[in-house]
Amino acid sequence: MRWGMNGSRGGNRWRWLCLGGWLVAFIQMWAQDTLHSPLPIPLQFSGNFGEIRTGHFHTGLDIRTGGVEGVPVLAAQSGQISRIKVSDRGYGLALYLDGQGLTTVYAHLSSFHPDIEAWLKAAQYAAESWAFDGSPSEDFRFEAGDTIAWSGNSGRSYGPHLHFEIRDQRTQWPINPLHWTFMGEGITLDDVPPEFRGVWVLPCDSSEVEGVRERFRWSPAYGESVKVAGPFRLGVEAFDKLDGAPFTHGPYGVDVYLEDSLIYRHRMDTLDFATNKDVSAHVDIAAWQDRRARVHRLHRLPGNRLDIYHLTGDMTPLEVMPDDTAQLGVTVLDLAGNMSQANVLLIGDSMRLDSTWGGEDMMDHRRRHRLTYGRMGIEIPAGALYADAAITLVDDSSGQFSVLSEARLTRTAFQLTVPAPEQWKGTGEPLVLCALDDKGDVDGTWVSDERGGMIGFKVKQFGTFEVRPDTTAPVLGEPMVESETLRIAVTDDLSGIDHWEGRCGNQWLRLAMEKGVLVHLLGDNILQPGNQIRVWAVDKAGNLGHRTFGWPLD
């Protein structure tokens, strides 16, 4: 039997020990303090810290609000507001509260404390911008337990809830909030151990698992052993739950032992926004995109910069020689100390299938690469790939272009150059690159400023693409009044809304974007009888749609 161990493990481990020593000291110092519950209701989570999300790890707790907006949001610590953010994306309406070395974050809000609302309204009208991201010029101080805002569903949120974070005030690194205890209604107890969905065996190159060259998901129901022939990798799919709660969460940590030797360990104690997108290197990206399976790789890709690892294997795959065996043990744990273990016997096997696989030309992830095929080309910067990868270009006569690789995603953008469709060359019309899913539906768009014969786009994913014109302006619906607000729905058929504006005469109108609806608060006291209102929206391709109407509405 042989398996790869981390040839540079000493350096990686020392790096983590330096980081981990600081982290442990920080948590031990601060987590002795009790924070106030951020909501006046029992805390039940629909998402926890470190969960795998599309393109990032979750950096806080998603706390349920009973399916409604407007629950008071309470300061978890005494301190002052250091940052206010207003956006139709991401965290939506968010507050950042600095205390004694910590920043607590409250996101997806519906409204702020009245004093903050008044200051923000004046700042927005002065800047003629609804979007805002900065520190308030006034000193907004609160004691722990004070109401600072009300919960909502703003930004990229798929239902009413509060997103709550704890960060180190100096570095702004988010820390797992479950290291703290909370005064108030408290948290649902956690006596439930994590559960396995499977230990994945990932064959390399021409290797086989149970006689086939495909990813194999082992579970205890399958048996006590798995036959492997040739080098392979490992992954684990597991989830955690809380008492009495129906939701599944990501595990806090994973340990892997091979023949009683610890070969892998990670813990979700803290994250760094600068490297958080490297979740795409931590997961088996094919399993995530194809099956929505959250499979943690049990090895570290060379381009993975995450600091969650205490110990990882290197790039050398594992291998069990024919007629030999190796005992694999995987432990998954939560932060409450509950754990589950899975043990599987790996049995070395001989190749059963044709082993004439000659391999593919692999691109060195450390180098810059240029590839051309037919009418298309790509340029990949050094370090854009997480690991060496084979890439295939396909120039389809139907007008579709494919950049195919098992890597699926890149860490930084690469240049994709394709020709404009013949009928649109020289017209000056805006052209959009569309990523297509397996059904041919649009799954993402990029706009280029170029209008010539060859067009370049900056993309971060592989797949199939098509260039389409975007000549249709956004559509603004009929205005309506509802709950002391003026509301106008706005839609766009391709590239998406980029920005919008409204005017009442010459007066700028504060318009929020809420899930595709422009909303103006009548309490701003801007609209007067006889006013003419003009509202327009511009998509990312530069097309402008508008609507003009009088006030009051007919």
N, C-alpha and C positions, 0 to 999 in steps of 0.2 A: 504494500500500500504506500502511496505517496500523495502528498497534497502540498499546495503552494502556501507558504507563509510569507509574511510581509518583509521583504528584503530591506525596506527602509522603515521598518516598523518602529525602530528606536526613535527616529526623528519625528514621525507622526505621533508616537505615544508621548514623547517629551513635550511636543507642542500642546497636546491635549492636557497633559499634567499641569503645564503652566496656566493654560486657560482654565482647566478644571479647578486648580487650587484657588484662583481668583473667584470662580463661580461659586464653589462650595462655601468659601468664606463670606461672599456677598449674601448668599441665601441664608446661611446660618445667622448672619447679623440681622438681616431685615425680616426674615420670615418669623422671627420671634415675636414681632409686632402683629397685633390683630388689626385687620382692616375692616371697615364697615361694609356691610353688604351693599352693592350698588343698586339694588331694587328692594322695595318694601314688601316683597312676596317671596315665598320659598323659591330657592334657586334650583331650577332644573335646566340641564344643558342639552342643547341640540347639536353642539359642536364643541370639541375640546382643543387644547393646545397641542400643536404638532400634527394634527390630522393632515392627511394628504388631500390637497385640493388641486384643481387644474392650474399648473404653473407655479404653485407655491405651497408651503406649509402654512396651516392656519396658525396665526400668532396670538390668539387669545381664546376666550370662552364665548360661545354664543349662548345667551341665556334667554329662555322662552318668556314671553309676556302674555301667554294665554290667547294668542291669536289676535290680539288687539294692540293698537297704538295708544300712546298717551299715558303710560304708566310712569310715575315719577322716577327719575334717575337720581340717585343719591351719591354724594361725594364719598368715595371709599377711604379718603384720607383728608386731613386738613392741608390746605395749601392754596395756590393761586392758579388761575387759568393762564397757561403759557402759550397756547395755540388754539385757534379756531379755524376749522376747515369746512368749507361749503362746496359741494360738487355734486353733479348728477351721476358720478361714477364712484367706484371704490367705496369708501366709508360714508359717502353722502354727507350728512351733517354730523360733525364730530367735535368733541371737546377734549383738550389735553390739560390735565391738572397736575402741577408739580408740587411735591411735598418734600419730605426729608429723604432726598436721594432717590425717590421713585417718581415716575410719571405714570399716572393712571389715565387710560384712554377710554372714551365712551362714544360709540359710533352707531350709525344708522338711526340717528335721532330724528324726531319730528319737529322739535322746537327747543330753544334754549331758555335759560332763566330770563325773566323780563328785562333785567338790567343789561344782560349780554345782547338780547334781541335789539334793544334800543340803540346800543352802540354799533352793532353790526349793520343795522338798517342805515344809519347815517353814513357809515363807511362805504356801504355798497352804492348808495346814491351819489356819494362824492366821487367814487371811482367809475360810476356807471357800469358796474359789473356785479352780477349775482354771485359768480364764483369768487371764493375768498380763501386764502391760505396764509395766515400770518399770526403774529402776536398782537393782542389788543393793546392799545395805547393807554387804556385805563387799567387800574389795579382791581381785578375781580378776585376777591378772597372768599373762601368758604371753609366751614368747619366740617369735619367728618359727619356724615348723616344729613347734611343740608341738601335740599333739592337744587340741582344745577341744570336740569333739562328734563325732557319727556321722551320716552321711547318712541320709536317709529319704524319705518321701513324704507328709509332713503338710501340712495346710492345703489350699489350692486347688492341688493338684498332680495331674497325670494320669499319673504314673509316677515311679519312683525317680530322683532327680537332686539336684544341689546348685545352688541359686540363689545366685550370688555377686555382690556389689556392691562398688564403691569410691565413697565419698562424700567431699565436702569436709566436714571435721569442723565447721566454723563454720556453713555454710549448710545442711548435709545434702542438698545437691544431688548426685545421682548423676552420676558421670563415667564415660565409656567405659573399661572396664578394659583394652582392647586398646592403650591408650596406654602401658601398662607391660609390662615383660618379667618373667617368672616363673622363679625358681629351682626345681629339682626335675625332674619328668618333662617339663615343657614343654608347649607348645601345638602342635597340628597345623599344619604349614606352610601358608602361603596364597600360592600362585602362580596361583590360578585367578581370572580376571577376573569381575566381575558379568555377569549375562545379562539381556537385555531380554525381557520377555514382550509388551510393546507400548507404543507411544505413543498415548495416548487423546486424541481430539479430541471436545470436549464442546460441542455446539451450544447457543447461548443463545436462549431464546424461540422464534421461528419460523425460526431459522437451519437450514441444511442441511449435512450432510457426506455427500459422495458421493450426493447426491440424496435423502437421508432425514433425518428429524428425530429421530435417535437417536444415543446415544453410539457412537463408531466407534473400534475398536482397530486401529491400524496396526501391522504388523510388516514386517520386510524381505521376508518371503515374499509380501506383498501387492503390492509394487512400489516405485517410488522416489518416488511423489507421491500427494497426497490433494487432492481438490477440496472447497473450502469456500465456502459462500455465506452471508454475514452474519457477525455477531460470534460468537466462540467462545472457549472456554477450552482448556487443555491439562492432561494428566495423564500420568504415566509409571508403568508397572508393571514392576518389575525385582526381581531377587533376587541374592544372593551365595552362594558356596559356598567351602568349604575343601578342600584336597587330601585325597583319600581318604575324605571324609565324605559321607554320603548326604543330609544335611539342607540345606535352603535357608534363607537368612537375609536380613534386611533390608539394604539398601545403606547405606553410611556417608554418602554424599553424592550430590547431584545438581546439575549445572550445565546451564543452558539458554541457548542462543544463538539470536538471531533476526537474520539478516543480519550476523553477526559481532559483534553487541552482546550482552553478557551481560545477561539479563533476570531470571534467577532463580538462586539458589544456597542450598542448605541443607546443614548438616553435623550429624551425630549425635555431638557431643562431650560435651554435658552436658544434663541435663533438670532441671526444677523440678517437684516433686510438686504445687505449688499450681496449676500450669497443665497438668499431664500429661494430664488428661482432654480437653484440646482437640485430642487426636489425631482426634476426631470432626470437627473443622474442617479438619484437615490432609488427611485422606483424602477420596476421593469416596465418601461414605457409602452411596450407593445401590449402587455397584459392590461395596462391601464386604459389605453385608447380603444382596444378591441373588445374587452370584456368588462371594463370598469372595475377590474380587480386591483385592489391596493396591495401590490406585492413589493415588499421591502427587499431590495438586493442585499445579500449578505456578503458583499464585497464592494470595494470602493473603486469607481472609475477614476482614471487619472485626472480628469478635468473637474471632478467633484470637489468643491471648496468648503463644503459644510463642516461646521465645528461640533457636530452632534456625536461624533464617534470617539469612543474610548479605545477601541482596538478594531482594526480591520485587516483582512487579508490583502495581499497585493494583487497584481494583475495575473499571477500564476493560477490557472484553474486547479480545482481539485481533481484527483484521479485515483480510482481504486483499481488495482491490477486484477486481471482475471483470476478467479478462484480465491481471491483475498476478500476480506470484509473490513468494514469500518463502522463503528457505532456513532451515529449522529444524534445529538441532543439539542433541542431548541427550547428555550425558556422565554416566555412572553410575560411581562409584568405591568401592573399599573402603579400609579404613584402612591396608592393606599397600601401597597405591599402585597396585594393579591397577585398570584402567579399561576400560570399553567405551563405544563411541560409536554413535549412530544418527543418520542424516541423512535428512530427508524434505523434499521440495519441496511447499510449500503453494501450490496454484493457486486463484486467485480465480475463482468461478463465479457464474452468475446463478441466481436462485431458480427452481426447477422446479415446486414445489408451490404450492397456494393460500396466499397470504400475507395472508389476511384476519384472521389471529390478532390479537385485540385486546388480549391480555394479561390478567392477573388482578390483582385488588386485592392489593397487596403490603403486608405489615405491616412497619413500620419497626422494625428490631431494637433501636433506641435507646429506644423508647417502650413504655409499659405498654398492654396491650390486653385488652379484654373482648369475648367473642363468645358469643352464645346462638343456639341453634337447637332448635326443638321443646322437648323436656324436658331438654336438656343445655346446659351452658355451660362455658367455659374462661376463666381469667384468667392472662395471661402477663406476668410482671414485665419491666420494662425491662432489656435486656441478656441476657435468657434465650436469645434466638436468636443464632446466630453471624452471620447475615446476614438481610437482608430476605427474607420468605418469604410465600407464599400458603398459607392454611390453610382447609380445608373441614371442616365438621361434618356428620355423618350420624347421624340418630336412626332406627334401624331398628325396625320394629314387632315384630321377633322378640325384642327385648330387648338387642340389640347396639348399641353406640355407637362411632362412628369419628371420630377426629381425624386428618385426612389432610394430609400436606404432603411435598414433596420434601425438606424439611430433615431429616426422619426423627427427629432427636434435638435436645434442647435442652441448653444448658450448665448451666442451673440449673432446678430443678423449677417446674412450673406447676400451677395448681389445675384439676382436672377435676371437675365436679359433675354427678352423674347421679341419677336416682330409684332408690330401692330397689325390687326386684321386689314386685309387689302382694301376693303370698302371704307375704312376709316383713316387710311394714311393721308396726311396732308389736309385733313378737314379741320384740325385744331380742336376737335371735340375731346373732352376729358375721357381718359381710358382708365379702367380699373382692372387690376389683377384679382381674379376670384379663385380661392381655394375650393375645390369640389370634394364632397364626401363620396362614399361608395355608391350613393344613389344619384349622384350628379347634382345634388343641391349645393348652393353656396354656403361655405362653412367659414368664411373669412374674406376680407377684402383689403387691398392696398391701392392707394392712388399714386400715380406718378405725375410729376410736373412736365415730363417730356411728351411731345406730340409728334415726334418724327417717326422714321421707319422702324428703329429698334428702341425698345423701352426697357429701362432698368427699374427693378423693384427691390427693396430691402425686406427680406423675409427671414423667419426663424423656424420654419417648419418644412419638412419634405412632404411630397404628395403630388397630386395632379392639379394643374392650374389652367385657367382660360382667361384671355383678355376680352373684356366686354366694354362697350361705351356706356357712360353714365350721363345721359342728357335730360333726365327727368328731374324736375325740381321737387323739393319736399312739398307735401300737401298739408295745409292747415285747415282744420275742421271748423265747423260753426262754433262761435263762442257761446258759452253758457255760464250762468251764475249758479254756484252751489256752495252752501255752507260758508257764506261771506267771502267767497273767492270767485275770481273770473278764471275760467278754464278753457283752454284751446288745445285739442289733440293735434299732434303733428307726427307725420309718418314720412319715411323715405324708402324707396324701393331697392336701393343697392348699397351705396357707400356709407350711408348713415349720417345722422345730424352732426355737424361740427360746431356751429354756434348759432345763436338766435338773439333777437333784440326786439324791444317794443317801445313805442313812443306815444305819448298822449300830447298832441300838439308838438311842441319842441321839448317837452319834459320826458326824460328817460323813465321807463317803466320797469320796476323790479319784477322779473319773471323767473320763477323757479322752474326747473325741469323735473317732473315727478313721473317716472315710468312712461315716458312718451307723451306727457301732457304738460303744457305750459300753464303755470299757476301764478296768479297775481292776487295778493291779499288786499281786499277792499279796505282794510284797516289802515293802509298806507295813506288813505285820504288824498289820492292824486286825481282820481276820476271825478269829473263834474258834469252835470247835464249840458248837452250840446257839444261835448268834446268829440273829436275824431281820433280814433285809435288806429295805429298802424303796427302790425306785428309781422316780422319776417324771420325765416329760418334758412340757413345755408348748409348744404351737405358737404362732405369731405372732398367732393369733386368740384365744388364751387358753384353748383346750381342753387338759385335763390327762389324760394317760394314765399308768398306774402298774402296777407289779408288785411283789408281796411274796413272798419265798421264804426258806427256812432255809439255814443253813450247817452242815456241808458240803452240796453239792448231792446229791440222791438219785441 
